[in-house]
Amino acid sequence: MSGSSTPEVPEVPALRVSAGATPEEVAALVLVLAAAGGEPPAPARPVSTWAAHTTAVRAPVAHGPGAWQTTYRH
């Protein structure tokens, strides 16, 4: 025998369907309750700066005389 025994508690149904419900109504109820329950989706992981698309996209290059000099000046 174990030292920590818990008394059994009878389970009470969370929902009772009336006798006049059609199978379609019961199916719709089950669908709604199944969709409402559950855990929220896990938060999205942040994208690493190495994998970010913005690091692969090049900045526009200036056109005209001396453009190569002004392209990298900020």
Distance bins in CASP14 RR format, pairs under 12 A and 6 or more apart:
PFRMAT RR
TARGET T0000
AUTHOR 0000-0000-0000
RMODE 2
METHOD distances of the structure
MODEL  1
14 29 0 0 0 0 0 1 0 0 0 0 0
14 33 0 0 0 0 1 0 0 0 0 0 0
14 37 0 0 0 0 0 1 0 0 0 0 0
15 21 0 0 0 0 0 1 0 0 0 0 0
15 26 0 0 0 0 0 1 0 0 0 0 0
15 29 1 0 0 1 0 0 0 0 0 0 0
15 30 0 0 0 0 1 0 0 0 0 0 0
15 32 0 0 0 0 0 1 0 0 0 0 0
15 33 1 0 0 1 0 0 0 0 0 0 0
15 36 0 0 0 0 0 1 0 0 0 0 0
16 26 0 0 0 0 0 1 0 0 0 0 0
16 29 0 0 0 0 0 1 0 0 0 0 0
17 23 0 0 0 0 0 1 0 0 0 0 0
17 25 0 0 0 0 1 0 0 0 0 0 0
17 26 1 0 1 0 0 0 0 0 0 0 0
17 27 0 0 0 0 0 1 0 0 0 0 0
17 28 0 0 0 0 0 1 0 0 0 0 0
17 29 1 0 0 1 0 0 0 0 0 0 0
17 30 0 0 0 0 1 0 0 0 0 0 0
17 33 0 0 0 0 0 1 0 0 0 0 0
18 25 0 0 0 0 1 0 0 0 0 0 0
18 26 0 0 0 0 0 1 0 0 0 0 0
18 29 0 0 0 0 0 1 0 0 0 0 0
19 25 0 0 0 0 0 1 0 0 0 0 0
19 26 0 0 0 0 0 1 0 0 0 0 0
20 26 0 0 0 0 1 0 0 0 0 0 0
21 27 0 0 0 0 1 0 0 0 0 0 0
21 28 0 0 0 0 1 0 0 0 0 0 0
21 29 1 0 0 1 0 0 0 0 0 0 0
21 30 0 0 0 0 0 1 0 0 0 0 0
22 28 0 0 0 0 1 0 0 0 0 0 0
22 29 0 0 0 0 0 1 0 0 0 0 0
23 29 0 0 0 0 0 1 0 0 0 0 0
23 30 0 0 0 0 0 1 0 0 0 0 0
24 30 0 0 0 0 0 1 0 0 0 0 0
24 31 0 0 0 0 0 1 0 0 0 0 0
25 31 0 0 0 0 0 1 0 0 0 0 0
25 32 0 0 0 0 0 1 0 0 0 0 0
26 32 0 0 0 0 0 1 0 0 0 0 0
26 33 0 0 0 0 0 1 0 0 0 0 0
27 33 0 0 0 0 0 1 0 0 0 0 0
27 34 0 0 0 0 0 1 0 0 0 0 0
28 34 0 0 0 0 0 1 0 0 0 0 0
28 35 0 0 0 0 0 1 0 0 0 0 0
29 35 0 0 0 0 0 1 0 0 0 0 0
29 36 0 0 0 0 0 1 0 0 0 0 0
30 36 0 0 0 0 0 1 0 0 0 0 0
30 37 0 0 0 0 0 1 0 0 0 0 0
31 37 0 0 0 0 0 1 0 0 0 0 0
45 51 0 0 0 0 0 1 0 0 0 0 0
46 52 0 0 0 0 1 0 0 0 0 0 0
47 53 0 0 0 0 1 0 0 0 0 0 0
47 54 0 0 0 0 1 0 0 0 0 0 0
47 55 0 0 0 0 0 1 0 0 0 0 0
48 54 0 0 0 0 0 1 0 0 0 0 0
48 55 0 0 0 0 1 0 0 0 0 0 0
49 55 1 0 0 1 0 0 0 0 0 0 0
49 56 0 0 0 0 0 1 0 0 0 0 0
50 56 0 0 0 0 0 1 0 0 0 0 0
58 71 0 0 0 0 0 1 0 0 0 0 0
58 72 0 0 0 0 0 1 0 0 0 0 0
59 70 0 0 0 0 0 1 0 0 0 0 0
59 71 1 0 0 1 0 0 0 0 0 0 0
59 72 0 0 0 0 1 0 0 0 0 0 0
59 74 0 0 0 0 0 1 0 0 0 0 0
60 67 0 0 0 0 0 1 0 0 0 0 0
60 70 0 0 0 0 0 1 0 0 0 0 0
60 71 0 0 0 0 1 0 0 0 0 0 0
61 67 1 0 0 1 0 0 0 0 0 0 0
61 68 0 0 0 0 1 0 0 0 0 0 0
61 69 0 0 0 0 0 1 0 0 0 0 0
61 70 0 0 0 0 1 0 0 0 0 0 0
61 71 1 0 1 0 0 0 0 0 0 0 0
61 72 0 0 0 0 1 0 0 0 0 0 0
62 68 0 0 0 0 1 0 0 0 0 0 0
62 69 0 0 0 0 1 0 0 0 0 0 0
62 70 1 0 1 0 0 0 0 0 0 0 0
62 71 1 0 1 0 0 0 0 0 0 0 0
62 72 0 0 0 0 1 0 0 0 0 0 0
62 73 0 0 0 0 1 0 0 0 0 0 0
63 70 0 0 0 0 0 1 0 0 0 0 0
63 71 0 0 0 0 1 0 0 0 0 0 0
64 70 0 0 0 0 1 0 0 0 0 0 0
64 71 0 0 0 0 0 1 0 0 0 0 0
66 72 0 0 0 0 0 1 0 0 0 0 0
66 73 0 0 0 0 0 1 0 0 0 0 0
67 73 0 0 0 0 0 1 0 0 0 0 0
END
